[in-house]
Amino acid sequence: KGKVNWLAFSSSGGLLAIGSQDPLMVVYNLAKKKAVKCRPGHSNAVLSVMFSPDEKYVCSTSLDGYLKIYKFDAQFDPQLFYTMHICPPAGIACDLVAAFNP
C-alpha cells in the first residue's frame, strides 16, 4: 500500500524483500509466487531490508529505531529471531541500513 523505501533480492535471486511506509516487511518467494509478512512488524515505516548470504535470515530496520531479524522455517514462514533497539530517542536523526557480515 505505502511507498516503497527499500527492496532487496536474495543472493540466488529467488527471494525479494520489500520495506515500505507500512510497518511490515513483505518477503516474496518468486518461484513459488508466495508472499509472507514478517510479524510482529515494526511500529513505523521500514527503512531497509537485507537477506543473509545463506538466505536463512532476513532483517529490517525502521523509523521506530529497531532492527528485527527473522529466520525462515521449512515452510517459508519467517519467525522473529532477534530484536534490538539501535537508535536514540525520537527527535534525534538516525539513518538505519540493514546489512549482514558474511
Residue, then its C-alpha position, 0 to 999 in steps of 0.5 A: k500500500g505505502k511507498v516503497n523505501w527499500l527492496a532487496f533480492s536474495s543472493s540466488g535471486g529467488l527471494l525479494a524483500i520489500g520495506s515500505q511506509d507500512p510497518l511490515m516487511v513483505v518477503y516474496n518467494l518468486a518461484k513459488k509466487k508466495a508472499v509472507k509478512c514478517r510479524p510482529g512488524h515494526s511500529n513505523a515505516v521500514l527503512s531497509v531490508m537485507f537477506s543473509p548470504d545463506e538466505k536463512y535470515v532476513c532483517s529490517t530496520s525502521l523509523d521506530g529505531y529497531l532492527k528485527i531479524y527473522k529466520f525462515d522455517a521449512q515452510f517459508d514462514p519467517q519467525l522473529f529471531y532477534t530484536m534490538h533497539i539501535c537508535p536514540p530517542a525520537g527527535i534525534a536523526c538516525d539513518l538505519v541500513a540493514a546489512f549482514n557480515p558474511 
